[in-house]
Amino acid sequence: MKKHLLIFAVTLLTLTACTKEEEEECNCGVITADEITTNADGSSCYSLEIRNDCSNNKKTWCFDYDVWLDGNLGESFCVTNVTSW
């Protein structure tokens, strides 16, 4: 009985650890490009293209001027309030 309980506990811990890793979001990466574009409504988009550290996918985000100005090519950058990409 103790053996079964031990196996159950180890299995439960293993499943919990995997689930926790899968739930972690990876929102940081390296800035690979920057650009200023004009939207259809006439507003400006100060964009940074970021390569995700976990998935290696690239995605372009629009930021305000101050954030864009501080983001330099090759630097690490984290995007908050988004899911992993």
N, CA and C atoms as an extended XYZ file, in Angstrom:
255
Properties=species:S:1:pos:R:3:atomname:S:1:resname:S:1:resid:I:1 pbc="F F F"
N         0.825       -1.194        0.000 N   MET     1
C         0.000        0.000        0.000 CA  MET     1
C         0.872        1.263        0.000 C   MET     1
N         1.940        1.237        0.818 N   LYS     2
C         2.829        2.400        0.871 CA  LYS     2
C         3.483        2.632       -0.483 C   LYS     2
N         3.797        1.540       -1.171 N   LYS     3
C         4.425        1.643       -2.478 CA  LYS     3
C         3.492        2.331       -3.471 C   LYS     3
N         2.201        1.959       -3.441 N   HIS     4
C         1.224        2.570       -4.343 CA  HIS     4
C         1.030        4.051       -4.029 C   HIS     4
N         1.022        4.360       -2.744 N   LEU     5
C         0.862        5.752       -2.332 CA  LEU     5
C         2.055        6.588       -2.788 C   LEU     5
N         3.247        6.034       -2.665 N   LEU     6
C         4.455        6.736       -3.102 CA  LEU     6
C         4.439        6.960       -4.616 C   LEU     6
N         4.055        5.946       -5.362 N   ILE     7
C         3.977        6.077       -6.827 CA  ILE     7
C         2.936        7.131       -7.203 C   ILE     7
N         1.794        7.123       -6.519 N   PHE     8
C         0.750        8.110       -6.782 CA  PHE     8
C         1.257        9.529       -6.503 C   PHE     8
N         1.968        9.712       -5.401 N   ALA     9
C         2.480       11.030       -5.025 CA  ALA     9
C         3.497       11.531       -6.055 C   ALA     9
N         4.394       10.671       -6.476 N   VAL    10
C         5.406       11.057       -7.469 CA  VAL    10
C         4.736       11.403       -8.798 C   VAL    10
N         3.759       10.610       -9.201 N   THR    11
C         3.031       10.881      -10.442 CA  THR    11
C         2.301       12.213      -10.364 C   THR    11
N         1.662       12.474       -9.238 N   LEU    12
C         0.934       13.720       -9.057 CA  LEU    12
C         1.874       14.923       -9.117 C   LEU    12
N         3.029       14.820       -8.482 N   LEU    13
C         3.994       15.910       -8.514 CA  LEU    13
C         4.525       16.143       -9.924 C   LEU    13
N         4.756       15.068      -10.649 N   THR    14
C         5.252       15.179      -12.019 CA  THR    14
C         4.218       15.867      -12.901 C   THR    14
N         2.963       15.472      -12.791 N   LEU    15
C         1.914       16.090      -13.593 CA  LEU    15
C         1.725       17.557      -13.237 C   LEU    15
N         1.814       17.870      -11.971 N   THR    16
C         1.664       19.254      -11.530 CA  THR    16
C         2.809       20.109      -12.066 C   THR    16
N         4.017       19.588      -12.035 N   ALA    17
C         5.180       20.339      -12.525 CA  ALA    17
C         5.046       20.621      -14.019 C   ALA    17
N         4.610       19.634      -14.792 N   CYS    18
C         4.442       19.834      -16.238 CA  CYS    18
C         3.364       20.861      -16.520 C   CYS    18
N         2.276       20.779      -15.798 N   THR    19
C         1.184       21.714      -16.004 CA  THR    19
C         1.635       23.134      -15.693 C   THR    19
N         2.389       23.313      -14.637 N   LYS    20
C         2.854       24.640      -14.262 CA  LYS    20
C         3.760       25.217      -15.342 C   LYS    20
N         4.660       24.402      -15.897 N   GLU    21
C         5.550       24.885      -16.947 CA  GLU    21
C         4.767       25.301      -18.183 C   GLU    21
N         3.737       24.531      -18.536 N   GLU    22
C         2.961       24.854      -19.717 CA  GLU    22
C         2.161       26.144      -19.531 C   GLU    22
N         1.779       26.448      -18.287 N   GLU    23
C         0.983       27.631      -18.022 CA  GLU    23
C         1.822       28.908      -18.001 C   GLU    23
N         3.124       28.792      -17.788 N   GLU    24
C         3.972       29.972      -17.741 CA  GLU    24
C         3.991       30.640      -19.106 C   GLU    24
N         3.856       31.939      -19.102 N   GLU    25
C         3.891       32.678      -20.350 CA  GLU    25
C         5.295       33.219      -20.585 C   GLU    25
N         5.673       33.226      -21.805 N   CYS    26
C         6.979       33.741      -22.182 CA  CYS    26
C         6.751       34.959      -23.064 C   CYS    26
N         6.927       36.129      -22.485 N   ASN    27
C         6.610       37.377      -23.175 CA  ASN    27
C         7.837       38.235      -23.450 C   ASN    27
N         9.008       37.658      -23.355 N   CYS    28
C        10.234       38.432      -23.565 CA  CYS    28
C        10.980       37.922      -24.789 C   CYS    28
N        11.774       38.812      -25.344 N   GLY    29
C        12.569       38.443      -26.506 CA  GLY    29
C        13.545       39.535      -26.864 C   GLY    29
N        14.064       39.453      -28.075 N   VAL    30
C        15.069       40.397      -28.566 CA  VAL    30
C        14.439       41.247      -29.664 C   VAL    30
N        14.689       42.547      -29.615 N   ILE    31
C        14.188       43.454      -30.643 CA  ILE    31
C        14.971       43.220      -31.931 C   ILE    31
N        14.253       42.887      -32.997 N   THR    32
C        14.905       42.589      -34.271 CA  THR    32
C        14.690       43.675      -35.324 C   THR    32
N        13.694       44.541      -35.124 N   ALA    33
C        13.440       45.629      -36.093 CA  ALA    33
C        12.598       46.707      -35.421 C   ALA    33
N        12.720       47.922      -35.926 N   ASP    34
C        11.849       49.013      -35.476 CA  ASP    34
C        11.456       49.845      -36.687 C   ASP    34
N        10.277       50.439      -36.594 N   GLU    35
C         9.764       51.181      -37.740 CA  GLU    35
C         8.676       52.145      -37.269 C   GLU    35
N         8.520       53.226      -38.000 N   ILE    36
C         7.414       54.152      -37.774 CA  ILE    36
C         6.512       54.070      -38.989 C   ILE    36
N         5.237       53.753      -38.758 N   THR    37
C         4.275       53.690      -39.853 CA  THR    37
C         3.090       54.591      -39.526 C   THR    37
N         2.326       54.931      -40.546 N   THR    38
C         1.127       55.737      -40.363 CA  THR    38
C        -0.091       54.856      -40.583 C   THR    38
N        -0.992       54.830      -39.599 N   ASN    39
C        -2.211       54.048      -39.698 CA  ASN    39
C        -3.217       54.736      -40.607 C   ASN    39
N        -4.271       54.030      -40.981 N   ALA    40
C        -5.305       54.566      -41.867 CA  ALA    40
C        -5.973       55.811      -41.284 C   ALA    40
N        -6.029       55.882      -39.949 N   ASP    41
C        -6.669       57.045      -39.320 CA  ASP    41
C        -5.718       58.230      -39.157 C   ASP    41
N        -4.495       58.098      -39.651 N   GLY    42
C        -3.529       59.192      -39.577 CA  GLY    42
C        -2.628       59.144      -38.357 C   GLY    42
N        -2.892       58.236      -37.427 N   SER    43
C        -2.051       58.122      -36.243 CA  SER    43
C        -0.773       57.344      -36.576 C   SER    43
N         0.233       57.545      -35.761 N   SER    44
C         1.511       56.865      -35.990 CA  SER    44
C         1.596       55.594      -35.162 C   SER    44
N         2.254       54.614      -35.729 N   CYS    45
C         2.554       53.368      -35.019 CA  CYS    45
C         4.060       53.285      -34.885 C   CYS    45
N         4.538       53.324      -33.671 N   TYR    46
C         5.963       53.161      -33.380 CA  TYR    46
C         6.151       51.683      -33.058 C   TYR    46
N         6.578       50.917      -34.052 N   SER    47
C         6.573       49.465      -33.904 CA  SER    47
C         7.949       48.890      -33.592 C   SER    47
N         7.911       47.823      -32.802 N   LEU    48
C         9.089       47.019      -32.508 CA  LEU    48
C         8.760       45.581      -32.876 C   LEU    48
N         9.625       44.960      -33.656 N   GLU    49
C         9.487       43.533      -33.940 CA  GLU    49
C        10.351       42.799      -32.926 C   GLU    49
N         9.750       41.816      -32.252 N   ILE    50
C        10.439       41.114      -31.186 CA  ILE    50
C        10.433       39.616      -31.464 C   ILE    50
N        11.604       38.981      -31.343 N   ARG    51
C        11.719       37.529      -31.480 CA  ARG    51
C        11.613       36.915      -30.097 C   ARG    51
N        10.592       36.090      -29.896 N   ASN    52
C        10.307       35.475      -28.608 CA  ASN    52
C        11.435       34.537      -28.189 C   ASN    52
N        11.871       34.658      -26.928 N   ASP    53
C        12.948       33.817      -26.401 CA  ASP    53
C        12.561       32.347      -26.330 C   ASP    53
N        11.281       32.046      -26.106 N   CYS    54
C        10.845       30.662      -25.929 CA  CYS    54
C        10.488       29.986      -27.248 C   CYS    54
N         9.712       30.675      -28.092 N   SER    55
C         9.217       30.048      -29.323 CA  SER    55
C        10.028       30.417      -30.560 C   SER    55
N        10.834       31.461      -30.464 N   ASN    56
C        11.614       31.983      -31.589 CA  ASN    56
C        10.729       32.627      -32.662 C   ASN    56
N         9.427       32.796      -32.372 N   ASN    57
C         8.523       33.485      -33.294 CA  ASN    57
C         8.762       34.987      -33.216 C   ASN    57
N         8.506       35.678      -34.333 N   LYS    58
C         8.605       37.136      -34.356 CA  LYS    58
C         7.204       37.731      -34.417 C   LYS    58
N         7.014       38.835      -33.709 N   LYS    59
C         5.743       39.553      -33.746 CA  LYS    59
C         6.038       41.041      -33.644 C   LYS    59
N         5.236       41.845      -34.336 N   THR    60
C         5.405       43.293      -34.332 CA  THR    60
C         4.343       43.909      -33.438 C   THR    60
N         4.776       44.831      -32.582 N   TRP    61
C         3.896       45.501      -31.631 CA  TRP    61
C         4.018       47.006      -31.812 C   TRP    61
N         2.916       47.739      -31.620 N   CYS    62
C         2.935       49.200      -31.621 CA  CYS    62
C         3.033       49.704      -30.186 C   CYS    62
N         3.903       50.678      -29.972 N   PHE    63
C         4.098       51.261      -28.647 CA  PHE    63
C         4.026       52.772      -28.753 C   PHE    63
N         4.006       53.441      -27.616 N   ASP    64
C         4.062       54.901      -27.677 CA  ASP    64
C         5.500       55.314      -27.977 C   ASP    64
N         5.665       56.561      -28.304 N   TYR    65
C         6.957       57.064      -28.763 CA  TYR    65
C         8.079       56.822      -27.759 C   TYR    65
N         7.821       57.067      -26.471 N   ASP    66
C         8.874       56.919      -25.454 CA  ASP    66
C         9.370       55.480      -25.341 C   ASP    66
N         8.451       54.521      -25.358 N   VAL    67
C         8.845       53.107      -25.291 CA  VAL    67
C         9.643       52.747      -26.538 C   VAL    67
N         9.141       53.164      -27.693 N   TRP    68
C         9.817       52.869      -28.956 CA  TRP    68
C        11.228       53.455      -28.982 C   TRP    68
N        11.373       54.698      -28.506 N   LEU    69
C        12.665       55.376      -28.525 CA  LEU    69
C        13.681       54.669      -27.624 C   LEU    69
N        13.222       54.118      -26.513 N   ASP    70
C        14.122       53.424      -25.581 CA  ASP    70
C        14.472       52.009      -26.031 C   ASP    70
N        13.709       51.435      -26.963 N   GLY    71
C        13.970       50.074      -27.432 CA  GLY    71
C        14.982       50.060      -28.556 C   GLY    71
N        16.121       49.464      -28.319 N   ASN    72
C        17.195       49.429      -29.317 CA  ASN    72
C        17.340       48.035      -29.906 C   ASN    72
N        17.699       47.973      -31.183 N   LEU    73
C        17.907       46.685      -31.844 CA  LEU    73
C        18.891       45.825      -31.067 C   LEU    73
N        18.549       44.554      -30.915 N   GLY    74
C        19.423       43.605      -30.226 CA  GLY    74
C        19.228       43.551      -28.729 C   GLY    74
N        18.445       44.465      -28.167 N   GLU    75
C        18.207       44.472      -26.727 CA  GLU    75
C        17.062       43.533      -26.362 C   GLU    75
N        17.082       43.060      -25.127 N   SER    76
C        15.974       42.268      -24.604 CA  SER    76
C        14.806       43.194      -24.298 C   SER    76
N        13.600       42.680      -24.526 N   PHE    77
C        12.397       43.479      -24.310 CA  PHE    77
C        11.266       42.542      -23.914 C   PHE    77
N        10.472       42.943      -22.924 N   CYS    78
C         9.326       42.153      -22.480 CA  CYS    78
C         8.042       42.922      -22.783 C   CYS    78
N         7.061       42.219      -23.317 N   VAL    79
C         5.752       42.795      -23.606 CA  VAL    79
C         4.808       42.320      -22.506 C   VAL    79
N         4.171       43.266      -21.822 N   THR    80
C         3.292       42.890      -20.726 CA  THR    80
C         1.835       42.825      -21.187 C   THR    80
N         1.029       42.139      -20.408 N   ASN    81
C        -0.421       42.007      -20.646 CA  ASN    81
C        -0.762       41.353      -21.974 C   ASN    81
N         0.065       40.409      -22.419 N   VAL    82
C        -0.231       39.647      -23.635 CA  VAL    82
C         0.071       38.175      -23.363 C   VAL    82
N        -0.511       37.315      -24.170 N   THR    83
C        -0.179       35.898      -24.079 CA  THR    83
C         1.085       35.636      -24.891 C   THR    83
N         1.691       34.514      -24.663 N   SER    84
C         2.904       34.161      -25.410 CA  SER    84
C         2.594       34.075      -26.900 C   SER    84
N         3.587       34.358      -27.683 N   TRP    85
C         3.375       34.273      -29.129 CA  TRP    85
C         4.375       33.338      -29.759 C   TRP    85
